[in-house]
Amino acid sequence: MIIIMEPNASEEQIQNVVNHVHSLGMRTVLNCGVIQTVIAAIGETPKYSTDQFEILDGVRKVERIQVPFKLVSRDSHHDDSVITVRNNIKFGGDNPPVIIAGPCSVENEENLIAIAKIAKECGAKMLRGGAFKPRTGPRMFEGLGKLGLQFLDVARKQTGLAVVTEIMDVRDLDLVCEFTDMLQIGARNMQNFTLLNEVGRADKPVLLKRGLSATIDEWLLAAERIMDKGNSKIILCERGIRTFDNKYTRNTADIAAIPVIKRLSHLPVIFDPSHATGKWNLVAPLAKAAVVAGAHGLIIEVHPDPEKALSDGAQTLNFDNFKLLCRELEKLVSVLSPVKS
């Protein structure tokens, strides 16, 4: 951490800052320039807010040198982490992008199995589907709960696809772990610290979605919390962020976050074009853009009849459009493969 003093800071003010740093168990290195003094604080600086130093007399500003997310940072783990899910499904590194497909909400067993079979036929490795759904309005469809989990389990056994579903409440953790292969932390729960702590203690891979208005640092710090509790099997998911313009898209798709994450962190990152756009006819172009940007996978909403879907039908692909997208993605990946190698 670098503490930059005001040009007119007195010797007493400088010494008070040095003493304060020492009182926190850190050491200091002073660089006394012609115009101003810069104090380097060395030690466990991530434990302390920059505000704690900026309020001291004579301090102009404080800057961090190291990122606060040490465990998920590429500085502490130079090689790409490859996260393995059941059936040897690998996210990250030089592995091809993994397709996760399924409905927004689990509606019934017959519908889900039909979707799962199409997903597998098209090359998807995992089935998504919400058993518990976070909805803004209290009278909207909020999922089938345990019954939905049981339907996911039936589809998993019939198709061999691994299953990912959202966990919303720590009280449901054991139940959700029983029926799924990967836990999803949704955008609204990215900073639910109690939930992050508990999935950090679970022996399941975690799909961590970016919050609606979360910065990249906040997103990585959420991953840091999970890893700090012992679970390093984390896959990050960019799903678009809320900005000032929602007339033409549900969210703003931050494609740039994919290469940024790959530079900052060793964890794999995938993309959700369904939530990022909110429009089914934008899903395919954004999915392809994400693969070109280096995404390690895609999570896509699919339904046999999106017009009748109980949630998020507007952003959901029907079977024909999903098949077409998978064919296009296969060609795209084949073109990109020599570049990656």
Secondary structure, DSSP 8 states (H G I E B T S, - for coil): -EEEE-TT--HHHHHHHHHHHHHTT-EEEEEE-SS-EEEEEESSGGGS-THHHHTSTTEEEEE-SS-S-TTTBTTT--S---EEETTTEEESTTS--EEEEE-SB---HHHHHHHHHHHHHTT--EEE-BSS---SSTTS----THHHHHHHHHHHHHH--EEEEE---GGGHHHHHHH-SEEEE-GGGTT-HHHHHHHHHSSS-EEEE--TT--HHHHHHHHHHHHHTT---EEEEE--B--S--SSSSSB--TTHHHHHHHHBSS-EEE-HHHHH--HHHHHHHHHHHHHHT-SEEEEEB-S-GGG-SS-GGG-B-HHHHHHHHHHHHHHHHHHHHHH-
